[in-house]
């Protein structure tokens, strides 16, 4: 059974989050790279779980055009 991923760890900088081993930052065992993988809270901030969690909300226009300037042209 997979380990439960901690959403708000106390000291995320002390652990490598690259695999399910959660090694100490100074003793990486998996060989998944030469540096530790950061926890999402370190990269995106405390609200990282809120991003993209609403499947009914779309950040792209209904026209399928992602450039707002072109969306006005398309209609």
C-alpha positions in Angstrom: 0.0 0.0 0.0 1.3 3.4 -0.9 2.2 5.9 1.8 -0.1 8.9 2.2 1.4 12.0 0.8 1.7 14.8 3.5 0.0 18.0 2.4 1.6 20.3 4.8 4.8 18.8 6.2 6.5 20.6 9.1 10.0 20.7 7.5 9.7 19.9 3.8 13.3 20.9 3.2 14.6 18.0 5.2 13.1 15.3 2.8 13.4 14.4 -0.8 9.9 14.0 -2.3 10.9 12.4 -5.6 9.6 8.9 -4.8 7.8 7.0 -2.1 10.9 6.4 0.0 11.0 10.0 1.4 14.7 9.9 2.1 16.5 12.5 4.1 17.8 15.3 1.9 21.5 14.3 2.5 21.0 10.5 1.9 19.2 10.0 -1.4 18.8 6.2 -2.0 16.7 5.9 -5.1 19.1 7.4 -7.6 16.3 9.5 -9.1 18.7 12.4 -9.7 21.5 14.1 -8.0 19.5 16.6 -6.0 16.4 16.3 -3.8 12.9 16.8 -5.3 11.1 19.7 -3.6 7.7 19.4 -2.0 4.9 21.3 -3.9 4.5 23.6 -0.9 8.1 24.8 -1.4 7.5 25.5 -5.1 4.0 26.8 -5.2 3.2 28.0 -1.7 0.7 27.0 1.0 -2.3 27.0 -1.3 -0.8 24.5 -3.8 -3.7 22.0 -3.2 -6.2 24.6 -4.4 -4.8 24.9 -7.9 -6.7 23.0 -10.5 -8.8 21.1 -8.0 -12.2 22.3 -9.4 -13.0 20.1 -12.5 -16.0 22.2 -13.4 -14.0 25.4 -13.7 -12.1 26.0 -16.9 -9.3 28.6 -17.3 -9.6 28.5 -21.1 -12.2 30.3 -23.1 -15.1 28.3 -24.5 -13.9 29.0 -28.0 -10.8 26.9 -27.4 -8.5 29.9 -28.0 -6.0 30.4 -25.2 -4.8 33.8 -26.3 -7.2 36.5 -25.0 -6.3 38.8 -27.9 -7.3 36.2 -30.4 -10.4 35.2 -28.4 -11.9 38.6 -29.3 -11.2 37.9 -33.0 -12.8 34.5 -32.9 -16.0 35.7 -31.3 
